[in-house]
Amino acid sequence: MPKTISRNGAYDLDRSSIDYDSVKDPGHGNTVAAWTGVFIILVGFIVGCIGVVAETPMLLWAGLIICILGPIVGLVMRAAGKGGKKTKAKA
């Protein structure tokens, strides 16, 4: 690939050599499964923070357990069809 020098003097890729059709938008997790998992983790984090400030170990552990459940729920929802479509990466 040809390289060009950018304004700050560092080498930069030549933009004309990039095939933008082959580089598709991955979606960045904008699915119901992803947002549900993130929301559950956020709630767990808030509960855990309240437990730390209130010096209540039970709330801290409850928050940690809720945070662990977030990705599990997200994966289950993805398996149920609420996630993004799986695409095969081209080498």
All heavy atoms as an XYZ file, in Angstrom:
664
protein
N       0.839     -1.183      0.000
C       0.000      0.000      0.000
C       0.880      1.241      0.000
O       1.795      1.334      0.808
C      -0.881      0.041      1.235
C      -2.041     -0.886      1.233
S      -2.964     -0.622      2.753
C      -4.574     -0.692      2.094
N       0.570      2.169     -0.827
C       1.345      3.405     -0.797
C       1.018      4.213      0.453
O      -0.095      4.195      0.953
C       0.886      4.135     -2.063
C      -0.414      3.521     -2.422
C      -0.411      2.134     -1.887
N       2.020      4.889      0.958
C       1.822      5.697      2.160
C       2.037      7.164      1.828
O       2.838      7.510      0.964
C       2.798      5.273      3.260
C       2.521      3.894      3.793
C       3.419      3.593      4.953
C       3.060      2.232      5.529
N       3.845      1.908      6.692
N       1.312      8.016      2.505
C       1.490      9.452      2.354
C       1.856     10.040      3.707
O       1.666      9.407      4.742
C       0.193     10.114      1.841
O      -0.852      9.845      2.777
C      -0.196      9.585      0.479
N       2.382     11.230      3.703
C       2.741     11.890      4.958
C       1.623     12.861      5.315
O       1.206     13.685      4.501
C       4.083     12.632      4.824
C       5.195     11.621      4.517
C       4.395     13.405      6.091
C       6.541     12.246      4.295
N       1.115     12.734      6.561
C       0.032     13.612      6.997
C       0.599     14.958      7.434
O       1.806     15.201      7.393
C      -0.753     12.955      8.130
O       0.090     12.758      9.243
N      -0.255     15.847      7.887
C       0.146     17.204      8.269
C       1.178     17.223      9.382
O       2.036     18.082      9.419
C      -1.073     18.005      8.702
C      -2.005     18.310      7.587
C      -3.146     19.143      8.086
N      -4.156     19.237      7.050
C      -5.331     19.773      7.233
N      -5.662     20.264      8.402
N      -6.193     19.830      6.249
N       1.073     16.278     10.324
C       2.005     16.299     11.447
C       3.299     15.554     11.135
O       4.134     15.363     12.007
C       1.353     15.734     12.706
C       0.940     14.285     12.555
O       1.154     13.680     11.511
N       0.343     13.738     13.583
N       3.479     15.097      9.919
C       4.713     14.452      9.515
C       4.700     12.944      9.658
O       5.632     12.279      9.231
N       3.658     12.379     10.270
C       3.581     10.926     10.438
C       3.055     10.293      9.154
O       2.312     10.911      8.391
C       2.661     10.579     11.604
N       3.470      9.062      8.911
C       2.987      8.360      7.721
C       1.526      7.971      7.906
O       1.098      7.588      8.978
C       3.820      7.115      7.453
C       5.151      7.437      6.834
C       6.302      7.433      7.605
C       5.242      7.758      5.495
C       7.522      7.735      7.038
C       6.463      8.061      4.924
C       7.601      8.050      5.704
O       8.797      8.357      5.136
N       0.781      8.090      6.866
C      -0.634      7.766      6.878
C      -0.941      6.920      5.646
O      -0.261      7.028      4.630
C      -1.459      9.058      6.856
C      -2.910      8.833      7.191
O      -3.236      7.745      7.679
O      -3.718      9.744      6.961
N      -1.958      6.072      5.757
C      -2.350      5.276      4.606
C      -2.966      6.154      3.530
O      -3.632      7.142      3.812
C      -3.371      4.214      5.012
C      -2.860      3.078      5.865
C      -4.026      2.193      6.287
C      -1.842      2.259      5.116
N      -2.741      5.772      2.302
C      -3.362      6.466      1.183
C      -4.842      6.106      1.160
O      -5.215      4.947      0.999
C      -2.686      6.049     -0.115
C      -3.220      6.811     -1.307
O      -3.946      7.806     -1.107
O      -2.907      6.402     -2.439
N      -5.707      7.060      1.352
C      -7.139      6.812      1.449
C      -7.736      6.260      0.157
O      -8.751      5.597      0.163
C      -7.875      8.105      1.827
C      -7.385      8.734      3.110
C      -8.186      8.236      4.271
N      -7.913      9.013      5.462
C      -7.157      8.606      6.459
N      -6.595      7.435      6.417
N      -6.957      9.346      7.517
N      -7.098      6.530     -0.959
C      -7.651      6.056     -2.233
C      -7.475      4.543     -2.397
O      -8.121      3.941     -3.241
C      -6.989      6.779     -3.400
O      -5.606      6.487     -3.434
N      -6.619      3.931     -1.594
C      -6.390      2.494     -1.733
C      -7.316      1.659     -0.840
O      -7.248      0.440     -0.876
C      -4.935      2.168     -1.388
O      -4.682      2.462     -0.034
N      -8.182      2.289     -0.067
C      -9.080      1.565      0.828
C     -10.360      1.196      0.085
O     -10.987      2.049     -0.552
C      -9.412      2.407      2.083
C      -8.135      2.687      2.869
C     -10.430      1.686      2.957
C      -8.340      3.629      4.027
N     -10.745     -0.063      0.177
C     -11.982     -0.535     -0.438
C     -13.098     -0.421      0.607
O     -13.262     -1.294      1.449
C     -11.818     -1.975     -0.904
C     -13.055     -2.497     -1.604
O     -13.913     -1.674     -1.997
O     -13.167     -3.724     -1.756
N     -13.847      0.654      0.550
C     -14.858      0.924      1.575
C     -16.056     -0.021      1.489
O     -16.776     -0.191      2.457
C     -15.329      2.378      1.496
C     -14.279      3.343      1.998
C     -13.508      4.077      1.115
C     -14.055      3.498      3.350
C     -12.539      4.959      1.566
C     -13.095      4.372      3.826
C     -12.337      5.098      2.920
O     -11.386      5.947      3.388
N     -16.288     -0.625      0.324
C     -17.391     -1.575      0.203
C     -17.120     -2.857      0.988
O     -18.044     -3.497      1.491
C     -17.660     -1.913     -1.259
C     -18.235     -0.725     -2.013
O     -18.906      0.108     -1.351
O     -18.015     -0.629     -3.222
N     -15.844     -3.237      1.095
C     -15.518     -4.466      1.821
C     -15.462     -4.242      3.330
O     -15.492     -5.188      4.096
C     -14.185     -5.028      1.329
O     -13.137     -4.146      1.683
N     -15.380     -2.984      3.751
C     -15.342     -2.671      5.185
C     -16.730     -2.180      5.569
O     -17.062     -1.020      5.410
C     -14.279     -1.591      5.495
C     -14.214     -1.326      6.979
C     -12.943     -1.997      4.949
N     -17.526     -3.080      6.086
C     -18.907     -2.742      6.430
C     -19.000     -2.278      7.874
O     -18.165     -2.597      8.700
C     -19.801     -3.959      6.230
C     -19.716     -4.529      4.850
C     -20.950     -4.289      4.107
C     -20.733     -4.927      2.741
N     -21.549     -4.552      1.758
N     -20.052     -1.556      8.184
C     -20.312     -1.105      9.550
C     -20.686     -2.314     10.399
O     -21.660     -3.000     10.102
C     -21.449     -0.085      9.552
C     -21.737      0.456     10.931
O     -20.846      0.401     11.794
O     -22.869      0.943     11.153
N     -19.943     -2.587     11.484
C     -20.256     -3.762     12.296
C     -21.494     -3.594     13.159
O     -21.975     -4.540     13.736
C     -19.008     -3.928     13.164
C     -18.448     -2.556     13.271
C     -18.770     -1.891     11.960
N     -22.034     -2.394     13.266
C     -23.246     -2.167     14.048
C     -22.977     -1.701     15.463
O     -23.837     -1.163     16.109
N     -21.785     -1.922     15.966
C     -21.377     -1.458     17.294
C     -22.308     -1.906     18.400
O     -22.518     -1.191     19.370
C     -21.216      0.060     17.309
C     -20.205      0.547     16.324
N     -18.859      0.358     16.505
C     -20.333      1.175     15.139
C     -18.213      0.865     15.483
N     -19.073      1.363     14.629
N     -22.906     -3.066     18.276
C     -23.722     -3.618     19.351
C     -25.072     -2.958     19.519
O     -25.653     -3.004     20.599
N     -25.582     -2.327     18.492
C     -26.887     -1.668     18.586
C     -28.010     -2.679     18.407
O     -28.752     -2.649     17.440
C     -27.002     -0.557     17.534
C     -26.088      0.597     17.840
O     -25.778      0.858     18.996
N     -25.648      1.283     16.816
N     -28.137     -3.576     19.380
C     -29.189     -4.578     19.357
C     -29.875     -4.607     20.711
O     -29.365     -4.081     21.705
C     -28.620     -5.980     19.067
O     -27.731     -6.350     20.118
C     -27.880     -6.027     17.739
N     -31.030     -5.218     20.747
C     -31.776     -5.338     22.004
C     -30.968     -6.141     23.022
O     -30.910     -5.788     24.204
C     -33.151     -5.995     21.744
C     -33.885     -6.223     23.040
C     -33.975     -5.131     20.802
N     -30.312     -7.194     22.571
C     -29.525     -8.028     23.488
C     -28.368     -7.250     24.093
O     -28.114     -7.331     25.301
C     -29.011     -9.260     22.748
N     -27.660     -6.487     23.279
C     -26.517     -5.722     23.776
C     -26.953     -4.649     24.761
O     -26.350     -4.484     25.831
C     -25.767     -5.094     22.603
N     -27.992     -3.907     24.420
C     -28.437     -2.835     25.315
C     -29.017     -3.386     26.614
O     -28.849     -2.784     27.678
C     -29.456     -1.941     24.604
C     -28.776     -0.966     23.714
C     -28.754     -0.987     22.355
C     -27.997      0.160     24.115
N     -28.001      0.057     21.895
C     -27.538      0.780     22.943
C     -27.648      0.695     25.343
C     -26.731      1.922     22.977
C     -26.846      1.833     25.372
C     -26.402      2.432     24.199
N     -29.691     -4.519     26.566
C     -30.217     -5.120     27.790
C     -29.072     -5.557     28.702
O     -29.099     -5.309     29.911
C     -31.116     -6.323     27.453
O     -32.164     -5.880     26.588
C     -31.707     -6.934     28.703
N     -28.054     -6.189     28.115
C     -26.902     -6.590     28.904
C     -26.198     -5.404     29.542
O     -25.826     -5.434     30.720
N     -26.016     -4.333     28.783
C     -25.361     -3.131     29.310
C     -26.208     -2.493     30.411
O     -25.678     -2.039     31.436
C     -25.089     -2.124     28.171
C     -24.695     -0.771     28.708
C     -24.019     -2.664     27.248
N     -27.517     -2.453     30.229
C     -28.394     -1.858     31.244
C     -28.330     -2.654     32.548
O     -28.269     -2.074     33.636
C     -29.834     -1.792     30.725
C     -30.781     -1.175     31.707
C     -30.769      0.178     31.949
C     -31.685     -1.968     32.403
C     -31.640      0.751     32.868
C     -32.559     -1.414     33.316
C     -32.533     -0.044     33.553
N     -28.317     -3.975     32.455
C     -28.242     -4.806     33.659
C     -26.905     -4.583     34.358
O     -26.846     -4.472     35.591
C     -28.468     -6.288     33.296
C     -29.924     -6.496     32.870
C     -28.128     -7.194     34.480
C     -30.206     -7.863     32.301
N     -25.822     -4.496     33.601
C     -24.517     -4.228     34.206
C     -24.507     -2.858     34.882
O     -23.965     -2.693     35.985
C     -23.409     -4.323     33.145
C     -23.281     -5.756     32.654
C     -22.076     -3.826     33.686
C     -22.389     -5.917     31.439
N     -25.116     -1.866     34.257
C     -25.186     -0.528     34.841
C     -25.957     -0.528     36.150
O     -25.528      0.089     37.135
C     -25.837      0.443     33.848
C     -26.001      1.886     34.302
C     -24.640      2.523     34.528
C     -26.797      2.671     33.280
N     -27.075     -1.233     36.197
C     -27.852     -1.331     37.433
C     -27.026     -2.021     38.513
O     -26.986     -1.579     39.666
C     -29.186     -2.071     37.185
C     -29.870     -2.417     38.498
C     -30.101     -1.231     36.317
N     -26.320     -3.089     38.152
C     -25.480     -3.784     39.119
C     -24.365     -2.895     39.642
O     -24.041     -2.917     40.837
N     -23.777     -2.102     38.765
C     -22.719     -1.179     39.176
C     -23.254     -0.142     40.155
O     -22.610      0.162     41.165
C     -22.124     -0.500     37.940
C     -20.980      0.408     38.255
C     -19.736     -0.111     38.543
C     -21.155      1.782     38.256
C     -18.671      0.727     38.833
C     -20.109      2.629     38.544
C     -18.852      2.105     38.832
N     -24.437      0.386     39.875
C     -25.033      1.386     40.771
C     -25.350      0.771     42.127
O     -25.080      1.366     43.177
C     -26.291      2.006     40.119
C     -25.883      2.868     38.922
C     -27.084      2.820     41.129
C     -27.033      3.337     38.078
N     -25.914     -0.434     42.134
C     -26.219     -1.119     43.395
C     -24.929     -1.366     44.178
O     -24.865     -1.154     45.388
C     -26.980     -2.436     43.134
C     -27.068     -3.278     44.391
C     -28.367     -2.147     42.587
N     -23.877     -1.806     43.489
C     -22.599     -2.037     44.150
C     -22.002     -0.769     44.717
O     -21.448     -0.769     45.826
N     -22.106      0.329     43.991
C     -21.597      1.615     44.484
C     -22.366      2.077     45.717
O     -21.767      2.593     46.673
C     -21.672      2.678     43.393
S     -20.441      2.461     42.102
N     -23.666      1.898     45.705
C     -24.464      2.260     46.882
C     -24.047      1.392     48.063
O     -23.943      1.877     49.200
C     -25.969      2.130     46.579
C     -26.397      3.198     45.577
C     -26.788      2.221     47.858
C     -27.801      3.031     45.045
N     -23.762      0.126     47.814
C     -23.309     -0.762     48.884
C     -21.977     -0.333     49.461
O     -21.756     -0.437     50.676
N     -21.068      0.169     48.615
C     -19.771      0.633     49.109
C     -19.941      1.901     49.934
O     -19.388      2.030     51.030
C     -18.793      0.871     47.931
C     -17.555      1.619     48.394
C     -18.404     -0.442     47.299
N     -20.725      2.848     49.434
C     -20.912      4.115     50.150
C     -21.656      3.897     51.459
O     -21.324      4.501     52.476
C     -21.656      5.129     49.238
C     -22.042      6.372     50.019
C     -20.792      5.493     48.040
N     -22.656      3.027     51.450
C     -23.448      2.774     52.658
C     -22.768      1.753     53.582
O     -23.288      1.455     54.647
C     -24.832      2.259     52.282
N     -21.607      1.253     53.155
C     -20.861      0.250     53.927
C     -21.729     -0.964     54.247
O     -21.756     -1.453     55.369
C     -20.286      0.866     55.198
C     -19.267      1.949     54.929
C     -18.708      2.564     56.201
O     -19.057      2.111     57.304
O     -17.907      3.500     56.060
N     -22.431     -1.424     53.210
C     -23.289     -2.597     53.333
C     -22.751     -3.683     52.394
O     -22.978     -3.634     51.182
C     -24.740     -2.242     52.951
O     -25.140     -1.096     53.675
C     -25.672     -3.400     53.241
N     -22.025     -4.668     52.956
C     -21.435     -5.695     52.096
C     -22.469     -6.486     51.282
O     -22.179     -6.915     50.171
C     -20.708     -6.621     53.070
C     -20.506     -5.815     54.299
C     -21.628     -4.830     54.345
N     -23.669     -6.645     51.832
C     -24.694     -7.401     51.112
C     -25.070     -6.700     49.800
O     -25.242     -7.363     48.770
C     -25.935     -7.566     51.991
C     -26.941     -8.529     51.410
S     -26.283    -10.171     51.288
C     -26.762    -10.809     52.856
N     -25.174     -5.370     49.811
C     -25.477     -4.635     48.583
C     -24.309     -4.707     47.600
O     -24.520     -4.784     46.385
C     -25.790     -3.169     48.893
C     -27.231     -2.828     49.239
C     -27.365     -1.328     49.513
C     -28.165     -3.232     48.137
N     -23.096     -4.662     48.112
C     -21.929     -4.774     47.246
C     -21.938     -6.108     46.511
O     -21.765     -6.152     45.289
C     -20.647     -4.629     48.060
C     -19.347     -4.913     47.295
C     -19.143     -3.890     46.204
C     -18.176     -4.939     48.249
N     -22.146     -7.193     47.231
C     -22.177     -8.507     46.603
C     -23.371     -8.660     45.667
O     -23.264     -9.303     44.619
C     -22.167     -9.612     47.660
C     -20.827     -9.717     48.318
C     -20.493     -9.327     49.579
C     -19.625    -10.197     47.717
N     -19.158     -9.546     49.803
C     -18.605    -10.091     48.675
C     -19.316    -10.722     46.474
C     -17.295    -10.479     48.426
C     -18.002    -11.114     46.225
C     -17.015    -10.990     47.191
N     -24.498     -8.078     46.034
C     -25.663     -8.122     45.150
C     -25.358     -7.394     43.836
O     -25.716     -7.872     42.744
C     -26.880     -7.503     45.827
N     -24.684     -6.251     43.929
C     -24.297     -5.516     42.728
C     -23.344     -6.301     41.852
O     -23.463     -6.298     40.621
N     -22.385     -6.991     42.476
C     -21.450     -7.805     41.706
C     -22.155     -8.961     41.001
O     -21.858     -9.272     39.842
C     -20.348     -8.347     42.625
C     -19.331     -7.311     43.109
C     -18.401     -7.925     44.140
C     -18.549     -6.738     41.951
N     -23.094     -9.572     41.690
C     -23.846    -10.675     41.078
C     -24.688    -10.163     39.908
O     -24.761    -10.800     38.847
C     -24.717    -11.379     42.138
C     -23.804    -12.123     43.114
C     -25.720    -12.328     41.489
C     -24.500    -12.659     44.336
N     -25.297     -9.001     40.087
C     -26.089     -8.416     38.996
C     -25.186     -8.104     37.800
O     -25.563     -8.332     36.644
C     -26.842     -7.158     39.485
C     -27.900     -7.555     40.512
C     -27.486     -6.424     38.318
C     -28.534     -6.367     41.231
N     -23.977     -7.591     38.061
C     -23.036     -7.299     36.978
C     -22.638     -8.572     36.226
O     -22.440     -8.542     35.011
C     -21.787     -6.613     37.527
S     -22.018     -4.886     37.935
N     -22.513     -9.660     36.926
C     -22.171    -10.933     36.279
C     -23.342    -11.443     35.439
O     -23.148    -12.064     34.392
C     -21.742    -11.967     37.336
C     -20.409    -11.535     37.945
C     -21.651    -13.362     36.754
C     -19.988    -12.331     39.153
N     -24.564    -11.168     35.872
C     -25.740    -11.626     35.127
C     -25.940    -10.875     33.810
O     -26.540    -11.413     32.878
C     -27.000    -11.486     35.985
C     -27.131    -12.448     37.160
C     -28.382    -12.110     37.959
C     -27.177    -13.872     36.673
N     -25.444     -9.647     33.714
C     -25.636     -8.835     32.512
C     -25.153     -9.491     31.236
O     -25.924     -9.653     30.278
N     -23.875     -9.898     31.156
C     -23.416    -10.548     29.927
C     -24.106    -11.886     29.657
O     -24.326    -12.255     28.506
C     -21.918    -10.776     30.163
C     -21.549     -9.861     31.265
C     -22.775     -9.627     32.076
N     -24.456    -12.595     30.723
C     -25.145    -13.877     30.543
C     -26.506    -13.655     29.893
O     -26.878    -14.347     28.938
C     -25.273    -14.617     31.889
C     -23.882    -14.993     32.406
C     -26.159    -15.846     31.767
C     -23.858    -15.503     33.822
N     -27.245    -12.664     30.386
C     -28.558    -12.348     29.806
C     -28.398    -11.888     28.359
O     -29.173    -12.274     27.479
C     -29.290    -11.281     30.662
C     -30.517    -10.760     29.947
C     -29.650    -11.841     32.018
N     -27.363    -11.075     28.093
C     -27.117    -10.628     26.728
C     -26.840    -11.772     25.776
O     -27.342    -11.804     24.655
N     -26.032    -12.739     26.229
C     -25.734    -13.896     25.379
C     -26.956    -14.778     25.155
O     -27.165    -15.298     24.050
C     -24.606    -14.717     26.003
C     -23.218    -14.077     25.950
C     -22.226    -14.892     26.765
C     -22.750    -13.931     24.516
N     -27.771    -14.931     26.196
C     -28.993    -15.727     26.052
C     -29.945    -15.044     25.068
O     -30.548    -15.696     24.211
C     -29.667    -15.960     27.426
C     -31.062    -16.533     27.262
C     -28.808    -16.872     28.291
N     -30.059    -13.722     25.166
C     -30.934    -12.993     24.236
C     -30.403    -13.061     22.813
O     -31.174    -13.148     21.860
C     -31.098    -11.544     24.691
C     -31.948    -11.404     25.937
S     -32.187     -9.694     26.421
C     -33.244     -9.114     25.118
N     -29.059    -13.016     22.664
C     -28.489    -13.139     21.327
C     -28.789    -14.509     20.739
O     -29.112    -14.637     19.562
C     -26.981    -12.903     21.370
C     -26.373    -12.880     19.980
C     -24.935    -12.556     20.017
N     -24.184    -13.788     20.297
C     -22.872    -13.840     20.362
N     -22.162    -12.754     20.221
N     -22.261    -14.987     20.601
N     -28.705    -15.548     21.582
C     -29.022    -16.899     21.118
C     -30.498    -17.035     20.756
O     -30.862    -17.838     19.904
C     -28.649    -17.925     22.187
N     -31.345    -16.209     21.410
C     -32.776    -16.247     21.121
C     -33.140    -15.419     19.893
O     -34.312    -15.338     19.518
C     -33.555    -15.740     22.335
N     -32.154    -14.781     19.267
C     -32.425    -14.039     18.041
C     -32.563    -12.547     18.207
O     -32.922    -11.854     17.255
N     -32.286    -12.012     19.379
C     -32.408    -10.574     19.596
C     -31.101     -9.826     19.370
O     -31.032     -8.626     19.552
C     -32.886    -10.291     21.031
C     -34.248    -10.856     21.343
C     -35.308    -10.174     20.535
C     -36.688    -10.693     20.922
N     -37.718    -10.088     20.112
N     -30.041    -10.538     18.994
C     -28.738     -9.928     18.750
C     -28.517     -9.663     17.286
O     -29.388     -9.884     16.442
N     -27.318     -9.191     16.970
C     -26.969     -8.915     15.586
C     -26.707    -10.196     14.813
O     -26.510    -11.267     15.375
N     -26.687    -10.070     13.502
C     -26.406    -11.222     12.654
C     -24.932    -11.526     12.690
O     -24.101    -10.625     12.651
C     -26.838    -10.932     11.217
C     -28.325    -10.704     11.081
C     -28.683    -10.375      9.652
C     -30.166    -10.111      9.538
N     -30.528     -9.704      8.178
N     -24.598    -12.795     12.750
C     -23.197    -13.197     12.735
C     -22.672    -13.122     11.311
O     -23.298    -13.591     10.386
C     -23.048    -14.621     13.275
C     -23.358    -14.746     14.740
C     -23.111    -16.155     15.212
C     -23.449    -16.286     16.674
N     -23.212    -17.660     17.156
N     -21.507    -12.503     11.171
C     -20.879    -12.418      9.869
C     -19.517    -13.076      9.943
O     -18.832    -13.017     10.950
C     -20.714    -10.948      9.421
O     -19.932    -10.258     10.392
C     -22.051    -10.275      9.267
N     -19.110    -13.689      8.837
C     -17.798    -14.313      8.793
C     -16.775    -13.268      8.342
O     -16.991    -12.579      7.350
C     -17.806    -15.494      7.832
C     -18.662    -16.635      8.299
C     -18.589    -17.802      7.349
C     -19.466    -18.934      7.837
N     -19.414    -20.081      6.923
N     -15.693    -13.164      9.095
C     -14.628    -12.213      8.748
C     -13.816    -12.767      7.595
O     -13.477    -13.953      7.554
C     -13.748    -11.946      9.954
N     -13.507    -11.905      6.647
C     -12.678    -12.308      5.519
C     -11.218    -12.042      5.862
O     -10.878    -10.992      6.359
C     -13.061    -11.531      4.265
C     -14.445    -11.870      3.775
C     -14.775    -11.105      2.521
C     -16.166    -11.433      2.023
N     -16.501    -10.665      0.834
N     -10.399    -13.019      5.589
C      -8.970    -12.874      5.894
C      -8.257    -12.141      4.791
O      -8.609    -12.065      3.691
C      -8.338    -14.217      6.128
